[in-house]
Amino acid sequence: MVIQWSLKARERVKNIYLFYRERSERVATEMLGDFNNAAKRLAAYPQMAPREPFLADFSKTYRSFIVRKYFKIIYFVNEEKEEIVIATVWDNRQDPEKLKFEIDE
């Protein structure tokens, strides 16, 4: 399956990278690699992650898994287009109820 990063997900990763780059170029680069490696695993195993409980009421089945302790990738599988859409990257330190407003459905 093909991975599609939404504009919001790309922006979130960029902001995470810029934030950490101010502290450590090495850590920021490693984080980018972690996000990219996670996306590659998704391409091979699209159903690998559990459903995201805070998005259970949405029309699509959103799944999520943790990358680097504080962040999780939120995605859904579009079987018709044979693609995985990464909807956003979420900072787990935020109020999880806000996640519902993060997703454009």
Buried (B, 14 or more C-beta within 10 A) or exposed (E): BEBBBBEBBEEBBEEBBEEBBEEEEEEBEEBBEEBEEBBEBBEEEBEEBEEBEBBEEBEBEBBBBEBBEEBBBBBBBBEEEEBBBBBBBBEEEEEEEEBEEBBEE
